[in-house]
Structure formats: C-alpha cells, structure tokens
Amino acid sequence: MRVLRLSSLFAAVLVSSLVSAFELSLDLAKRTVTIVPEKPTDVIRYTLNGKDPDFSAGVYLAPIELPEGGTVKAAAFEGNKLSGKVATQIVPGAGPKNTALVPLTQNRDWRSYDWVVRHNEILALNRPGAIRADVVFIGDSITHFWSGEPKAKRVAGKDSWEKWIAPHHPINLGYGWDRTENVLWRLRHGEVAGLKPKAFVVLIGTNNLSGFNPPAETAEGVAEVCRELRRQAPQAKILLLAILPRQAKLDATRQRVTDTNILLKAHLLLKSQGPQIADAYLDLTDKLVEADGSILKETMGDYLHPTDKGYQVMGAAIDAQLKAWSL
C-alpha cells in the first residue's frame, strides 16, 4: 500500500491551502482519502463535486472511497463559519460516471436537524435490544418528517403513522435532503448493521432530480440502495415506492419524476446484476394527483411533502402490502 501524505509545505505548494487543522492522505491502492483533524473535536467538511465546502457540506466521518477517481475538497469549520483555507486532494482517474452512486455525508437541511446527530441516534437504536424494528423505512425528508423513531423536531403525519405504520414496529431512517449517495453512505456505515428487519420500505431519489442527476442516474442510484439492502439483509422483503409526484401542475420537474419511475420499473425486471431490486413496487401517483394533473395543497402542502392527508394515502397502501406479506 502506498500512502501519500499532504504535509503543510506540500499542500501549500499544491493548492495554497492551510492544512494545520487537518491532514489529507491518499491510499492509491484503495483510492481512498483519509482526513485526520489536528484535534478530535475539529469539524472538517468536504465535497466531491469540485466546489469549495460550505456549511451545507457533510462532516467528514470516515475514509472517502473514490474507486473511479475524483476530487476531494475539505476545510475546517468553527460553527457555521469556515476557519481556514480549502485543501484539495485529487484521486487519479476519470471521476465518477454517476455521482448518485458515490457515498458521502451532507448537511443541506441544517436548519431543520443535525445530520450527524441523527446518524448517531440511529446507530444507538440499532444496537441489539434497543428497539424492535420489523420494518425499516429508508428515505429523505418525506420519510423523515412523517413520524416514528428516532423522533424528529418536525412531524407532519403523526396520525397516519400511528394508524397505518406503528403497528408494524417500524424505525424511521429518513433524513431531510438526502439523496441516494447519502443513503448509501449511511447504509455502509452501520445504520442497519444491528437490525434484523422483516421488510424495508424505500422512498428516495427526488432530491437527486433537483438539478443534480438526470433520471437514468437517479434510477441507478435508487437501484443501488436496494442492492445494498439485499447485501446486508437478504432475509428482508423490499417495498420500493415510486418517487412521489411533485409541483402543482405537470411541468418539466414532474416529467423527470415520471421518467425516473419508468426506469425504476425497468430495473425491477433486470436480473443481470443479481436478485430483483425489490419484492414489490408501489406507485401512488394516481392517488396523489387529481384528474386534471394538479396536486392539491391539502394533499401535499408544498407540492412535494405530503400533509397528513397525503400520508394517509401512503400509509394505507404500505400497510396493505405489509399485510400481504403477513407482517
């Protein structure tokens, strides 16, 4: 194994960067970047998209794997303020073909919750005996702010959760503003390792479509999330939800959702990469969209996140499928 360490002098020459607060190291054989803070309490944020990290960038928690190559940019933060210059480490290679498949942390929804705190809460809950988790919900803010454990500050569908979901002994692994790459990071860093679920309910991908990934890349990211669940918990059923419709009326954004869902259905039939990505697929579009193609505020308050009325629709459909599996 060959490890290249960025000394303060080398980093200054390479990127005119301050690295007194942390050190970057590259393992060429594994194409892995490790960041070592000067003090264990220092917060280092990083990006993989070529942009300098700001407070919305995820906290470095584990070595960064870039098998196809890429660029890591990292900086120290005090609170929400940058406390030094940005350091750059390039991993040789063409770079990722699909960023939806490259695991990383995030902090985009910091006004609503702390991503690292939630990760640690989930790690505590998945220890043996901590919680009964027969059904594990995987997703973004649509899942996060529904209800359930670990508790969120914002709860938008408590009644529907208690009626349809709570009887199935669930745990909620939804994170506001997560994309598929963030879910992959979480799954590969212990969030389901201590659980023995009977089923997963997966709803992810809408944030990838918000200017980051086209439908084909997003669908592949969702499929990889399901494959990761298969690898870690082959005994569990997977219920994959189609990405929910969004926007008040049909527009280009809504069409991207539709196009992605078509590709997800195609992935369900693809067996060349192993078992089917899901045991059941549920598209609730027709139950959330009116006959004229519009979405009502009483169903989805911001035309993206369900109200309790919208969650009632989701809950009833999920409950029916879980009961069909005798769960």
VEXKEFI-714409 format. One line per 5 residues: number of its first residue (from 1); their letters; for each residue x, z, y of C-alpha. Coordinates in Angstrom, 2 decimals. Each point is the difference from the previous one (the first is absolute). Layout:
// VEXKEFI-714409
NUM	A	X,Z,Y | ...
END
This chain:
// VEXKEFI-714409
1	MRVLR	0.00,0.00,0.00 | 1.34,-0.96,3.38 | -1.20,2.12,2.91 | 0.64,-1.03,3.59 | -0.28,2.78,2.53
6	LSSLF	-0.54,-0.62,3.69 | 2.45,2.26,1.74 | -0.63,0.75,3.66 | 2.75,-2.41,1.03 | -1.13,-2.83,-2.32
11	AAVLV	-3.63,0.39,1.08 | 0.97,-0.12,3.63 | 1.88,-3.25,-0.54 | -2.74,-1.50,-2.17 | -3.12,0.87,1.96
16	SSLVS	1.14,2.06,2.98 | -1.91,2.80,-1.64 | 0.09,3.76,0.24 | 0.19,1.43,-3.52 | 1.19,3.50,0.75
21	AFELS	-3.46,1.28,-0.98 | -0.06,-1.83,-3.36 | 1.95,-2.26,-2.30 | -1.11,-3.20,-1.72 | 1.44,-1.00,-3.37
26	LDLAK	-0.53,-3.18,-2.00 | 0.14,-0.18,-3.77 | 0.60,-3.72,-0.54 | -0.59,0.13,-3.74 | -3.45,1.56,0.38
31	RTVTI	-0.70,-1.55,3.42 | -0.97,3.43,1.21 | 0.49,1.58,3.42 | 0.35,3.76,0.27 | -0.24,1.93,3.27
36	VPEKP	1.66,3.40,0.27 | -1.03,2.05,3.08 | 2.57,2.17,1.71 | -2.39,2.93,-0.49 | -2.70,0.23,-2.70
41	TDVIR	-2.60,0.67,2.70 | 0.79,-3.20,1.93 | -2.76,-2.62,-0.05 | 1.16,-3.58,-0.59 | -2.49,-2.86,0.34
46	YTLNG	0.64,-3.49,-1.30 | -1.37,-3.54,-0.14 | 0.48,-2.98,-2.28 | -1.51,-2.70,2.24 | 2.92,-0.44,2.41
51	KDPDF	-1.61,2.04,2.78 | 1.51,3.15,1.43 | -1.81,3.10,-1.31 | -2.39,1.85,2.28 | -2.20,3.01,-0.73
56	SAGVY	-2.36,-2.13,-2.10 | 2.83,-0.73,-2.46 | 0.12,1.99,-3.20 | 2.29,2.95,-0.63 | 2.91,-0.58,-2.36
61	LAPIE	-0.67,2.04,-3.14 | 1.77,-1.86,-2.82 | 2.50,-2.85,-0.55 | -1.31,-3.37,1.17 | -0.07,-2.70,-2.67
66	LPEGG	0.41,-3.62,1.14 | 0.64,-2.06,-3.17 | -0.47,-3.28,1.90 | 2.10,1.13,2.94 | -1.13,0.85,3.49
71	TVKAA	0.74,2.04,3.12 | -0.38,3.73,0.46 | -0.18,1.34,3.54 | 0.05,3.76,0.42 | 0.05,2.53,2.83
76	AFEGN	-0.21,3.75,0.49 | -3.07,1.49,1.72 | -0.75,3.28,1.71 | -3.75,0.33,-0.08 | -1.36,-3.39,1.01
81	KLSGK	3.08,-0.93,2.03 | 2.98,-2.07,-1.10 | 3.06,2.27,0.19 | 2.74,-2.58,-0.57 | 0.76,-3.65,-0.38
86	VATQI	-1.18,-2.12,-2.90 | 2.29,-0.60,-2.99 | -0.29,-3.14,-2.13 | 0.92,-0.60,-3.62 | -0.32,-3.48,-1.47
91	VPGAG	-0.53,-0.38,-3.75 | 1.30,-3.43,-1.09 | -2.66,-2.42,-1.14 | -2.71,-2.31,1.25 | -2.34,2.88,0.76
96	PKNTA	-3.38,0.84,-1.52 | -2.35,-2.90,-0.67 | -2.97,2.33,0.35 | 0.23,3.19,2.08 | -3.20,1.26,-1.63
101	LVPLT	2.14,0.71,-3.09 | 2.87,1.91,1.68 | -0.66,3.77,-0.10 | 0.44,1.96,3.22 | -1.47,2.93,1.87
106	QNRDW	-2.04,-0.23,3.22 | -1.32,2.03,2.93 | -2.41,-2.44,1.67 | -2.97,2.39,0.03 | 1.92,2.99,1.38
111	RSYDW	-2.79,0.87,2.44 | -2.28,0.79,-2.95 | 2.32,1.62,-2.53 | 3.61,0.51,-1.10 | 0.94,-2.42,-2.80
116	VVRHN	2.83,2.17,-1.36 | -2.14,3.14,0.03 | -2.73,-1.79,-1.97 | 2.56,-1.28,-2.50 | 1.25,3.54,-0.57
121	EILAL	-3.56,1.31,-0.35 | -0.65,-2.55,-2.73 | 3.24,0.82,-1.79 | -1.14,3.64,-0.03 | -3.41,-0.93,-1.41
126	NRPGA	1.34,-2.13,-2.83 | 1.93,2.85,-1.56 | -1.41,1.07,-3.38 | -3.03,2.23,0.43 | -0.27,-0.45,3.77
131	IRADV	-3.12,-2.17,-0.06 | -2.22,-1.83,-2.47 | 0.34,-3.67,0.90 | -1.99,-2.15,-2.42 | -0.38,-2.78,2.57
136	VFIGD	2.73,-0.86,2.50 | -0.93,-1.94,3.13 | 2.78,-2.20,1.41 | -0.32,-1.55,3.46 | 0.32,0.02,3.76
141	SITHF	-2.09,1.64,2.74 | -3.27,-1.21,-1.54 | 0.79,2.24,-2.97 | 1.93,2.68,1.89 | -2.82,0.84,2.41
146	WSGEP	-2.80,-0.08,-2.56 | 0.37,3.60,-1.26 | 1.52,2.02,-2.83 | 3.38,1.60,-0.67 | 2.48,0.17,1.58
151	KAKRV	-2.22,0.65,2.98 | 0.25,-2.25,3.05 | -0.62,1.03,3.60 | -2.42,-2.90,0.34 | -2.80,-0.23,-2.58
156	AGKDS	-2.52,-2.84,0.34 | -1.94,0.12,-3.27 | -0.24,3.55,-1.31 | -3.61,-0.30,-1.21 | 0.56,-3.22,-1.92
161	WEKWI	3.23,1.36,-1.50 | -1.69,3.18,-1.18 | -2.93,-1.94,-1.47 | 1.76,-2.87,-1.75 | 3.71,0.80,-0.32
166	APHHP	0.60,3.76,-0.22 | -1.71,0.32,-3.44 | 2.74,-2.23,-1.44 | 2.76,2.52,0.93 | 1.90,-2.27,2.42
171	INLGY	3.14,0.23,2.07 | 0.37,-2.06,3.18 | 3.30,-1.88,0.38 | -1.09,-1.98,3.04 | 2.27,-0.17,3.07
176	GWDRT	-1.05,-1.29,3.39 | 1.63,-3.35,0.91 | 1.65,-0.40,-3.39 | 0.83,-3.47,-1.27 | 0.82,-0.96,-3.57
181	ENVLW	3.72,0.60,0.54 | -0.70,3.56,1.12 | -2.15,0.66,-3.06 | 2.78,-1.35,-2.20 | 2.46,2.42,1.62
186	RLRHG	-2.34,2.90,-0.65 | -0.69,-0.94,-3.61 | 3.73,-0.40,-0.69 | 0.78,3.36,1.56 | -2.09,2.33,-2.07
191	EVAGL	-3.55,-0.05,1.31 | -1.62,-0.62,-3.40 | 2.86,1.23,-2.18 | -1.61,3.34,-0.85 | -3.53,-1.30,-0.43
196	KPKAF	-1.80,-1.14,-3.15 | -2.96,-1.88,1.48 | -2.70,-1.77,-1.95 | -0.43,-2.58,2.75 | 1.40,-1.30,3.28
201	VVLIG	-2.11,-1.45,2.80 | 2.10,-2.37,2.12 | -0.94,-1.28,3.46 | 2.97,-1.29,2.00 | 1.15,-3.07,1.89
206	TNNLS	-2.03,-0.25,3.19 | 2.91,1.25,2.13 | 2.32,-2.62,-1.50 | -2.35,-2.65,1.36 | 0.25,1.38,3.53
211	GFNPP	2.74,-2.39,1.03 | 2.54,0.95,-2.67 | -0.70,-1.96,-3.17 | -2.10,-3.06,-0.84 | -2.61,0.21,-2.79
216	AETAE	2.32,-1.13,-2.81 | 2.63,2.64,0.83 | -2.64,2.69,0.47 | -1.66,-0.79,-3.33 | 3.37,0.19,-1.75
221	GVAEV	0.64,3.38,1.67 | -3.35,1.33,-1.25 | 0.71,-1.35,-3.48 | 3.39,1.74,-0.03 | -1.63,3.31,0.93
226	CRELR	-2.24,-0.39,-3.05 | 2.95,-0.96,-2.21 | 1.87,3.11,1.15 | -3.00,2.14,-0.96 | -0.05,-1.69,-3.42
231	RQAPQ	3.68,0.79,-0.48 | -0.37,3.66,0.93 | -3.40,0.76,-1.54 | -0.81,-2.57,-2.70 | -2.75,2.22,-1.35
236	AKILL	-2.07,-0.25,3.18 | -2.64,-2.55,0.94 | 0.44,-1.82,3.31 | -2.94,-0.84,2.24 | 1.17,-2.45,2.65
241	LAILP	-2.19,-0.32,3.08 | -0.01,-3.24,1.94 | 1.29,0.46,3.53 | -2.99,0.97,2.13 | -1.40,-2.48,2.52
246	RQAKL	0.91,0.67,3.62 | -0.86,-1.20,3.53 | -3.53,-0.08,1.43 | -0.48,-3.65,-0.94 | 1.75,-2.58,-2.13
251	DATRQ	3.29,-0.99,1.63 | 3.57,-0.85,-0.98 | 0.77,3.63,-0.90 | -3.03,0.26,-2.26 | 0.94,-3.33,-1.58
256	RVTDT	3.47,1.35,-0.86 | -1.68,2.88,-1.81 | -2.20,-2.44,-1.91 | 2.97,-2.19,-0.91 | 1.96,3.02,-1.23
261	NILLK	-2.89,1.19,-2.16 | -0.22,-3.44,-1.62 | 3.68,0.27,-0.89 | -0.48,3.53,-1.34 | -2.64,-1.29,-2.40
266	AHLLL	2.49,-2.65,-1.13 | 2.61,2.73,-0.60 | -2.49,1.76,-2.28 | 0.13,-2.97,-2.35 | 3.79,-0.35,0.12
271	KSQGP	1.63,1.53,-3.07 | 3.43,-1.61,0.19 | 1.43,3.14,1.67 | -1.50,2.47,-2.45 | -3.42,1.64,-0.37
276	QIADA	-2.79,-0.84,2.40 | 0.53,1.76,3.31 | -3.40,1.73,-0.22 | -2.69,0.87,-2.52 | -2.79,-0.64,2.50
281	YLDLT	-0.29,-1.72,3.38 | -2.62,0.91,2.55 | -0.81,-2.09,3.08 | -2.38,1.82,2.36 | -0.07,-2.67,2.70
286	DKLVE	-3.62,-1.01,-0.57 | -1.10,3.64,0.22 | 1.81,0.63,3.29 | -0.70,-3.28,1.80 | -3.42,-1.04,1.30
291	ADGSI	-1.69,-3.28,-0.94 | 1.18,-1.60,3.27 | 3.62,0.94,-0.70 | 0.14,2.90,2.43 | 1.12,3.56,-0.65
296	LKETM	-2.08,2.78,1.54 | 1.62,2.90,1.85 | -2.17,2.36,-2.01 | 1.74,-1.28,-3.14 | 3.56,-0.33,1.31
301	GDYLH	0.41,1.76,3.32 | 2.98,-2.03,1.21 | -0.73,-2.99,-2.24 | 2.81,1.13,-2.29 | -0.53,3.63,-1.04
306	PTDKG	-3.28,0.91,-1.73 | -2.36,2.57,1.41 | -1.60,2.38,-2.48 | -2.63,-2.72,-0.55 | 2.75,-2.44,-0.96
311	YQVMG	1.68,2.60,-2.16 | -3.33,0.58,-1.77 | 0.11,-3.66,-1.05 | 3.59,0.37,-1.21 | -0.64,3.31,-1.72
316	AAIDA	-3.05,-1.20,-1.94 | 1.86,-3.07,-1.27 | 3.13,1.94,-0.99 | -2.08,2.70,-1.67 | -1.83,-2.63,-2.05
321	QLKAW	3.26,-1.52,-1.27 | 1.53,3.36,-0.84 | -3.11,0.96,-1.93 | 0.16,-3.33,-1.84 | 3.42,1.20,-1.20
326	SL	-1.58,3.36,-0.93 | 2.00,1.79,2.69
END
